[in-house]
Amino acid sequence: MAYRGDMSDAARTLYLVCYDVCKTPLRRRVQKYLTGYKVGGQKSFFECWLTPAELREVRETLPELLDLASDRAHIFQLDPRMARDLLGRATQPVTDVFLIV
């Protein structure tokens, strides 16, 4: 899936959701859960266009999937108007229209 830099749905905001999970089964659960929201990213860093309701859902669900004694997750709000610095094998994300069902 891809996102548009000039997305017309003003109710969605771009977030970077990243996590560091120690145990493989928990890591797979978190990855599977967040894959439902991601529009870009890699490994444990997901770019997600979220509505306020979806953001609340992610904030409420992530702690249930993590071992709070050893794991962590961060949610950063991003400005989609800012230019990206691409290093290494990085490529510009596709900016086609996407549909979240």
VMD Tcl script that builds the backbone (N, CA, C; Angstrom):
set m [mol new atoms 303]
animate dup $m
set s [atomselect $m all]
$s set {name element resname resid chain x y z} {
  {N N MET 1 A 0.843 -1.184 0.000}
  {CA C MET 1 A 0.000 0.000 0.000}
  {C C MET 1 A 0.880 1.237 0.000}
  {N N ALA 2 A 0.339 2.338 -0.431}
  {CA C ALA 2 A 1.124 3.565 -0.483}
  {C C ALA 2 A 0.274 4.736 0.000}
  {N N TYR 3 A 0.901 5.867 0.208}
  {CA C TYR 3 A 0.167 7.040 0.650}
  {C C TYR 3 A 0.485 8.222 -0.250}
  {N N ARG 4 A -0.354 9.236 -0.163}
  {CA C ARG 4 A -0.144 10.459 -0.929}
  {C C ARG 4 A 0.337 11.544 0.006}
  {N N GLY 5 A 1.334 12.300 -0.426}
  {CA C GLY 5 A 1.842 13.398 0.377}
  {C C GLY 5 A 0.820 14.498 0.582}
  {N N ASP 6 A -0.096 14.679 -0.370}
  {CA C ASP 6 A -1.116 15.725 -0.274}
  {C C ASP 6 A -2.483 15.099 -0.042}
  {N N MET 7 A -2.550 14.207 0.885}
  {CA C MET 7 A -3.763 13.434 1.147}
  {C C MET 7 A -4.951 14.346 1.401}
  {N N SER 8 A -6.074 14.071 0.747}
  {CA C SER 8 A -7.237 14.938 0.844}
  {C C SER 8 A -8.042 14.704 2.111}
  {N N ASP 9 A -7.899 13.575 2.762}
  {CA C ASP 9 A -8.652 13.294 3.973}
  {C C ASP 9 A -7.979 13.970 5.157}
  {N N ALA 10 A -8.461 15.153 5.515}
  {CA C ALA 10 A -7.844 15.948 6.571}
  {C C ALA 10 A -7.973 15.284 7.941}
  {N N ALA 11 A -8.824 14.264 8.055}
  {CA C ALA 11 A -9.010 13.603 9.339}
  {C C ALA 11 A -7.876 12.639 9.658}
  {N N ARG 12 A -6.997 12.369 8.702}
  {CA C ARG 12 A -5.892 11.441 8.927}
  {C C ARG 12 A -4.591 12.209 9.129}
  {N N THR 13 A -3.759 11.682 10.012}
  {CA C THR 13 A -2.463 12.285 10.310}
  {C C THR 13 A -1.409 11.202 10.143}
  {N N LEU 14 A -0.223 11.606 9.689}
  {CA C LEU 14 A 0.863 10.663 9.471}
  {C C LEU 14 A 1.634 10.452 10.772}
  {N N TYR 15 A 1.805 9.181 11.156}
  {CA C TYR 15 A 2.552 8.813 12.357}
  {C C TYR 15 A 3.626 7.797 11.995}
  {N N LEU 16 A 4.694 7.813 12.760}
  {CA C LEU 16 A 5.707 6.767 12.702}
  {C C LEU 16 A 5.549 5.959 13.982}
  {N N VAL 17 A 5.232 4.678 13.830}
  {CA C VAL 17 A 5.071 3.790 14.973}
  {C C VAL 17 A 6.252 2.827 14.943}
  {N N CYS 18 A 7.040 2.808 16.007}
  {CA C CYS 18 A 8.202 1.924 16.061}
  {C C CYS 18 A 8.199 1.180 17.380}
  {N N TYR 19 A 8.786 0.000 17.348}
  {CA C TYR 19 A 8.776 -0.830 18.540}
  {C C TYR 19 A 10.067 -1.620 18.664}
  {N N ASP 20 A 10.361 -2.005 19.895}
  {CA C ASP 20 A 11.490 -2.864 20.215}
  {C C ASP 20 A 10.940 -3.924 21.153}
  {N N VAL 21 A 10.747 -5.130 20.629}
  {CA C VAL 21 A 10.143 -6.216 21.386}
  {C C VAL 21 A 11.157 -7.348 21.496}
  {N N CYS 22 A 11.384 -7.822 22.706}
  {CA C CYS 22 A 12.440 -8.816 22.964}
  {C C CYS 22 A 12.077 -10.226 22.512}
  {N N LYS 23 A 10.886 -10.674 22.790}
  {CA C LYS 23 A 10.502 -12.058 22.514}
  {C C LYS 23 A 9.857 -12.186 21.141}
  {N N THR 24 A 10.299 -13.171 20.377}
  {CA C THR 24 A 9.832 -13.354 19.001}
  {C C THR 24 A 8.319 -13.508 18.882}
  {N N PRO 25 A 7.645 -14.312 19.708}
  {CA C PRO 25 A 6.183 -14.428 19.549}
  {C C PRO 25 A 5.459 -13.097 19.744}
  {N N LEU 26 A 5.903 -12.314 20.738}
  {CA C LEU 26 A 5.279 -11.002 20.954}
  {C C LEU 26 A 5.594 -10.073 19.796}
  {N N ARG 27 A 6.822 -10.116 19.297}
  {CA C ARG 27 A 7.224 -9.264 18.181}
  {C C ARG 27 A 6.357 -9.552 16.957}
  {N N ARG 28 A 6.113 -10.818 16.694}
  {CA C ARG 28 A 5.262 -11.185 15.546}
  {C C ARG 28 A 3.842 -10.691 15.731}
  {N N ARG 29 A 3.328 -10.764 16.962}
  {CA C ARG 29 A 1.967 -10.260 17.228}
  {C C ARG 29 A 1.873 -8.764 16.988}
  {N N VAL 30 A 2.867 -8.019 17.481}
  {CA C VAL 30 A 2.875 -6.567 17.299}
  {C C VAL 30 A 2.998 -6.233 15.814}
  {N N GLN 31 A 3.900 -6.916 15.120}
  {CA C GLN 31 A 4.090 -6.664 13.687}
  {C C GLN 31 A 2.809 -6.952 12.910}
  {N N LYS 32 A 2.166 -8.066 13.196}
  {CA C LYS 32 A 0.918 -8.422 12.506}
  {C C LYS 32 A -0.167 -7.380 12.776}
  {N N TYR 33 A -0.268 -6.932 14.018}
  {CA C TYR 33 A -1.266 -5.926 14.379}
  {C C TYR 33 A -1.021 -4.617 13.625}
  {N N LEU 34 A 0.208 -4.122 13.661}
  {CA C LEU 34 A 0.513 -2.832 13.034}
  {C C LEU 34 A 0.483 -2.897 11.511}
  {N N THR 35 A 0.704 -4.065 10.933}
  {CA C THR 35 A 0.652 -4.198 9.474}
  {C C THR 35 A -0.724 -3.796 8.949}
  {N N GLY 36 A -1.742 -3.955 9.764}
  {CA C GLY 36 A -3.086 -3.547 9.365}
  {C C GLY 36 A -3.240 -2.045 9.204}
  {N N TYR 37 A -2.331 -1.273 9.761}
  {CA C TYR 37 A -2.391 0.186 9.695}
  {C C TYR 37 A -1.311 0.798 8.810}
  {N N LYS 38 A -0.255 0.076 8.551}
  {CA C LYS 38 A 0.902 0.692 7.898}
  {C C LYS 38 A 0.663 0.956 6.418}
  {N N VAL 39 A 1.284 2.022 5.946}
  {CA C VAL 39 A 1.276 2.345 4.521}
  {C C VAL 39 A 2.701 2.424 3.991}
  {N N GLY 40 A 3.670 2.265 4.864}
  {CA C GLY 40 A 5.069 2.290 4.477}
  {C C GLY 40 A 5.934 1.966 5.677}
  {N N GLY 41 A 7.227 1.872 5.441}
  {CA C GLY 41 A 8.156 1.585 6.520}
  {C C GLY 41 A 8.842 0.248 6.300}
  {N N GLN 42 A 9.603 -0.159 7.297}
  {CA C GLN 42 A 10.281 -1.450 7.209}
  {C C GLN 42 A 10.577 -1.968 8.600}
  {N N LYS 43 A 10.701 -3.277 8.700}
  {CA C LYS 43 A 11.014 -3.977 9.949}
  {C C LYS 43 A 10.153 -3.464 11.093}
  {N N SER 44 A 10.702 -2.784 12.053}
  {CA C SER 44 A 9.907 -2.367 13.214}
  {C C SER 44 A 9.553 -0.884 13.189}
  {N N PHE 45 A 9.589 -0.265 12.009}
  {CA C PHE 45 A 9.208 1.136 11.840}
  {C C PHE 45 A 8.107 1.210 10.795}
  {N N PHE 46 A 6.921 1.642 11.200}
  {CA C PHE 46 A 5.783 1.686 10.293}
  {C C PHE 46 A 5.272 3.111 10.149}
  {N N GLU 47 A 5.087 3.549 8.904}
  {CA C GLU 47 A 4.416 4.820 8.633}
  {C C GLU 47 A 2.929 4.513 8.538}
  {N N CYS 48 A 2.128 5.230 9.302}
  {CA C CYS 48 A 0.694 4.966 9.367}
  {C C CYS 48 A -0.094 6.269 9.257}
  {N N TRP 49 A -1.055 6.316 8.335}
  {CA C TRP 49 A -2.015 7.421 8.285}
  {C C TRP 49 A -3.164 7.000 9.190}
  {N N LEU 50 A -3.366 7.713 10.286}
  {CA C LEU 50 A -4.375 7.312 11.270}
  {C C LEU 50 A -5.378 8.421 11.525}
  {N N THR 51 A -6.623 8.031 11.687}
  {CA C THR 51 A -7.641 8.957 12.180}
  {C C THR 51 A -7.470 9.053 13.689}
  {N N PRO 52 A -8.092 10.027 14.332}
  {CA C PRO 52 A -8.011 10.082 15.795}
  {C C PRO 52 A -8.516 8.797 16.461}
  {N N ALA 53 A -9.562 8.197 15.916}
  {CA C ALA 53 A -10.090 6.952 16.488}
  {C C ALA 53 A -9.096 5.805 16.321}
  {N N GLU 54 A -8.446 5.719 15.168}
  {CA C GLU 54 A -7.449 4.673 14.948}
  {C C GLU 54 A -6.239 4.867 15.854}
  {N N LEU 55 A -5.839 6.113 16.056}
  {CA C LEU 55 A -4.723 6.394 16.953}
  {C C LEU 55 A -5.055 5.944 18.372}
  {N N ARG 56 A -6.273 6.236 18.831}
  {CA C ARG 56 A -6.704 5.767 20.157}
  {C C ARG 56 A -6.656 4.246 20.231}
  {N N GLU 57 A -7.125 3.589 19.180}
  {CA C GLU 57 A -7.115 2.116 19.129}
  {C C GLU 57 A -5.693 1.580 19.246}
  {N N VAL 58 A -4.760 2.160 18.497}
  {CA C VAL 58 A -3.361 1.719 18.542}
  {C C VAL 58 A -2.785 1.963 19.936}
  {N N ARG 59 A -3.054 3.125 20.500}
  {CA C ARG 59 A -2.533 3.452 21.841}
  {C C ARG 59 A -3.091 2.525 22.919}
  {N N GLU 60 A -4.326 2.070 22.750}
  {CA C GLU 60 A -4.937 1.176 23.736}
  {C C GLU 60 A -4.494 -0.270 23.536}
  {N N THR 61 A -4.273 -0.689 22.294}
  {CA C THR 61 A -3.971 -2.084 21.992}
  {C C THR 61 A -2.497 -2.420 22.170}
  {N N LEU 62 A -1.592 -1.520 21.780}
  {CA C LEU 62 A -0.163 -1.826 21.874}
  {C C LEU 62 A 0.277 -2.265 23.278}
  {N N PRO 63 A -0.123 -1.583 24.348}
  {CA C PRO 63 A 0.310 -2.037 25.675}
  {C C PRO 63 A -0.147 -3.455 26.002}
  {N N GLU 64 A -1.277 -3.873 25.435}
  {CA C GLU 64 A -1.777 -5.228 25.663}
  {C C GLU 64 A -0.925 -6.271 24.944}
  {N N LEU 65 A -0.239 -5.875 23.872}
  {CA C LEU 65 A 0.574 -6.797 23.082}
  {C C LEU 65 A 2.022 -6.860 23.555}
  {N N LEU 66 A 2.437 -5.905 24.366}
  {CA C LEU 66 A 3.829 -5.799 24.791}
  {C C LEU 66 A 4.037 -6.360 26.191}
  {N N ASP 67 A 5.254 -6.753 26.475}
  {CA C ASP 67 A 5.685 -7.022 27.847}
  {C C ASP 67 A 6.250 -5.692 28.346}
  {N N LEU 68 A 5.477 -4.963 29.110}
  {CA C LEU 68 A 5.847 -3.598 29.482}
  {C C LEU 68 A 7.100 -3.523 30.342}
  {N N ALA 69 A 7.536 -4.650 30.900}
  {CA C ALA 69 A 8.759 -4.666 31.694}
  {C C ALA 69 A 10.012 -4.662 30.825}
  {N N SER 70 A 9.911 -5.153 29.579}
  {CA C SER 70 A 11.113 -5.260 28.742}
  {C C SER 70 A 10.962 -4.680 27.337}
  {N N ASP 71 A 9.751 -4.452 26.879}
  {CA C ASP 71 A 9.523 -3.962 25.514}
  {C C ASP 71 A 9.170 -2.486 25.528}
  {N N ARG 72 A 9.217 -1.887 24.351}
  {CA C ARG 72 A 8.802 -0.488 24.242}
  {C C ARG 72 A 8.274 -0.213 22.842}
  {N N ALA 73 A 7.445 0.811 22.763}
  {CA C ALA 73 A 6.915 1.278 21.488}
  {C C ALA 73 A 6.833 2.796 21.554}
  {N N HIS 74 A 7.028 3.418 20.407}
  {CA C HIS 74 A 6.946 4.879 20.307}
  {C C HIS 74 A 6.017 5.229 19.156}
  {N N ILE 75 A 5.255 6.297 19.326}
  {CA C ILE 75 A 4.384 6.815 18.273}
  {C C ILE 75 A 4.753 8.280 18.096}
  {N N PHE 76 A 5.251 8.611 16.896}
  {CA C PHE 76 A 5.665 9.977 16.586}
  {C C PHE 76 A 4.756 10.544 15.500}
  {N N GLN 77 A 4.242 11.735 15.728}
  {CA C GLN 77 A 3.477 12.407 14.685}
  {C C GLN 77 A 4.462 13.038 13.703}
  {N N LEU 78 A 4.258 12.780 12.400}
  {CA C LEU 78 A 5.143 13.300 11.362}
  {C C LEU 78 A 4.441 14.378 10.555}
  {N N ASP 79 A 5.216 15.242 9.971}
  {CA C ASP 79 A 4.688 16.268 9.074}
  {C C ASP 79 A 4.877 15.766 7.645}
  {N N PRO 80 A 3.788 15.396 6.958}
  {CA C PRO 80 A 3.921 14.823 5.612}
  {C C PRO 80 A 4.457 15.812 4.579}
  {N N ARG 81 A 4.502 17.106 4.917}
  {CA C ARG 81 A 5.012 18.108 3.968}
  {C C ARG 81 A 6.529 18.170 3.959}
  {N N MET 82 A 7.167 17.614 4.987}
  {CA C MET 82 A 8.624 17.690 5.076}
  {C C MET 82 A 9.279 16.729 4.094}
  {N N ALA 83 A 10.393 17.156 3.528}
  {CA C ALA 83 A 11.144 16.308 2.604}
  {C C ALA 83 A 11.834 15.193 3.382}
  {N N ARG 84 A 11.970 14.050 2.732}
  {CA C ARG 84 A 12.643 12.911 3.364}
  {C C ARG 84 A 14.102 12.891 2.964}
  {N N ASP 85 A 14.965 12.527 3.892}
  {CA C ASP 85 A 16.369 12.268 3.585}
  {C C ASP 85 A 16.492 10.765 3.367}
  {N N LEU 86 A 16.942 10.374 2.195}
  {CA C LEU 86 A 17.053 8.960 1.856}
  {C C LEU 86 A 18.513 8.569 1.813}
  {N N LEU 87 A 18.871 7.520 2.532}
  {CA C LEU 87 A 20.246 7.056 2.598}
  {C C LEU 87 A 20.303 5.577 2.237}
  {N N GLY 88 A 21.418 5.130 1.722}
  {CA C GLY 88 A 21.588 3.718 1.397}
  {C C GLY 88 A 20.662 3.280 0.275}
  {N N ARG 89 A 19.983 2.175 0.470}
  {CA C ARG 89 A 19.106 1.611 -0.555}
  {C C ARG 89 A 17.691 2.171 -0.474}
  {N N ALA 90 A 17.502 3.221 0.284}
  {CA C ALA 90 A 16.176 3.801 0.475}
  {C C ALA 90 A 15.622 4.331 -0.840}
  {N N THR 91 A 14.320 4.235 -1.003}
  {CA C THR 91 A 13.635 4.766 -2.180}
  {C C THR 91 A 12.454 5.607 -1.720}
  {N N GLN 92 A 12.083 6.561 -2.536}
  {CA C GLN 92 A 10.913 7.382 -2.235}
  {C C GLN 92 A 9.686 6.482 -2.178}
  {N N PRO 93 A 8.807 6.692 -1.202}
  {CA C PRO 93 A 7.589 5.888 -1.153}
  {C C PRO 93 A 6.689 6.227 -2.340}
  {N N VAL 94 A 5.930 5.246 -2.757}
  {CA C VAL 94 A 4.959 5.450 -3.827}
  {C C VAL 94 A 3.886 6.377 -3.299}
  {N N THR 95 A 3.429 7.304 -4.114}
  {CA C THR 95 A 2.446 8.283 -3.635}
  {C C THR 95 A 1.108 8.134 -4.337}
  {N N ASP 96 A 0.758 6.922 -4.722}
  {CA C ASP 96 A -0.548 6.667 -5.327}
  {C C ASP 96 A -1.634 6.762 -4.267}
  {N N VAL 97 A -2.861 6.882 -4.724}
  {CA C VAL 97 A -3.993 6.916 -3.829}
  {C C VAL 97 A -4.146 5.540 -3.188}
  {N N PHE 98 A -4.528 5.497 -1.908}
  {CA C PHE 98 A -4.765 4.208 -1.274}
  {C C PHE 98 A -6.143 4.216 -0.619}
  {N N LEU 99 A -6.643 3.049 -0.341}
  {CA C LEU 99 A -7.957 2.891 0.271}
  {C C LEU 99 A -7.801 2.004 1.488}
  {N N ILE 100 A -8.274 2.467 2.625}
  {CA C ILE 100 A -8.259 1.654 3.834}
  {C C ILE 100 A -9.674 1.148 4.050}
  {N N VAL 101 A -9.819 -0.156 4.093}
  {CA C VAL 101 A -11.139 -0.760 4.251}
  {C C VAL 101 A -11.302 -1.258 5.662}
}
mol reanalyze $m
mol bondsrecalc $m
mol representation Tube
mol addrep $m
